Amino acid sequence: MEKLSRTLRIACIQLKVGTNKTENVARALEKIREAKMKGAELVSLPECFNSPYGTKFFQQYAEAVPEGETSKFLSEISKELGIYLIAGSIPESKENKLYNTSTIWDPNGNLIGTYRKMHLFDIDIPGEITFKESDSLTAGNSFTTFDVKDFKIGVGICYDIRFEEFAKIYRKKGCNLLVYPGAFNMKTGPLHWELLARARANDNQCYTALISPARDVNADYVAWGHTMVVDPWAKVVETVDSEEGLIVTDLDLSLVDKVRANIPVYNQRRSEIYDTIDKK
Ligand SMILES: O=C(O)CCC(=O)C(=O)O
């Protein structure tokens, strides 16, 4: 019984996302069912799973949370299947503002958390990729954690993974699993996606999962794919390529304990020194 609460079967869905919202949601529900059939207890969808990723789409696809239709389907499926669900993200509309928002559902279909992307993706690599989320989105300001068995899970979205302080706060809050629905691109994905997943897992000695949409070469924004789960040793335990796919894997907290005991960086930090210099 004790051991059971320290293992968790997680599923990460690398979903094919197109321009038809109804089809996107239906497809997500189908894949969530497949994950449940494989025994998943916690399922995660990618960033922007009901809408194409792009500033010009956010307004058109946005919904209120939890009043919108996508939330209704998410609540129903989590309850029907008795699973925890991190619903990647969707464009959320609230009081004339738009957010990139992840909703989290429990096995009774209750909304137990929402996370609004805190760091907006504004990038300008002339001649290659220019993207400015802050043209249409507002940033969130709060962290979101929730518990499943003995796991404490912290949620971030995509670009958030570049900010190591953000992940460190989750570690301080006691998280042992970080989940980032995300959609890197063909410029930053090849060098940075796996590097950042492994870096955050290594810094914080926790499991880290990154969940991308599948690659669509005809889309305005071409996602890198490569959904992956990394363990606290910073080892990639499972990954997929760029097509639609599903990872189902078991996480074990004894590995988190072991790594943290073997390499005690967390307790050896010299915060008193860093803080003084950082504040200057
Ligand atoms: O940081 C990157 O390279 C990609 C970030 C991104 O695509 C996003 O935040 O949605």
The ligand as a Gaussian input file, in Angstrom:
#p B3LYP/6-31G(d) Opt

LIG

0 1
 O       11.275000      28.818000     -25.713000
 C       11.114000      28.384000     -26.859000
 O       12.043000      28.182000     -27.627000
 C        9.749000      28.060000     -27.356000
 C        8.687000      28.583000     -26.451000
 C        7.326000      28.448000     -26.990000
 O        7.111000      28.039000     -28.108000
 C        6.185000      28.805000     -26.158000
 O        6.381000      29.351000     -25.070000
 O        5.066000      28.503000     -26.556000

